[in-house]
Amino acid sequence: MAAATKRLAKEYAELQSESIPFVVAQPDEDNLRHWTGKIEGPTDSAYQSGKFGIDMTFPVEYPFKSPTVKFTTRIYHPNVTDDGAICMGLLKAEAWKPSTKIEQILRALVQLLQEPNPDDALVASIAEVYNADRAQFTKTAQEWVKKHAQ
């Protein structure tokens, strides 16, 4: 069994015994390197009551290279593009550490929904709204939740 597959199987077993608030994720039955899941918008966030699909693809070199993580549900967020690409510090090649676990990635995604990072935005226009008019940002994010994430 390849190192990546072995590590993914171990991490999945750990995830099953320790649940993460607002998140469910699991590997495909026939491919341990492809995971899908759902994140519920955390309470007291602009995404409250939303359900957002996520897709994670782990390279053969995992854990030495970071997975590709995307939202499959449209979301109004400064750190997420229209096609679901996510900008998150710990996934960046220069910041990635082999010791980083899936559980930490999932927790960081929830954290990103609770606290967007406008200073590292992929969508500058949304970051500007977030910085300039938080109430408008929250209103628009909630409209998108109703439209795309129910």
Buried (B, 14 or more C-beta within 10 A) or exposed (E): EEEBBEBBEEBBEEBEEEEBEBBBBEBEEEEBBBBBBBBBBBEEBBBBEBBBBBBBEBEEEBBEBBBEBBBBBBBBBBBBBEEBEBBBEEBEEEEBEEEBBBBEBBBBBBBBBBEBBBEEBBBEEBBBBBBEEEEEBBEBBBEBBEEBBE
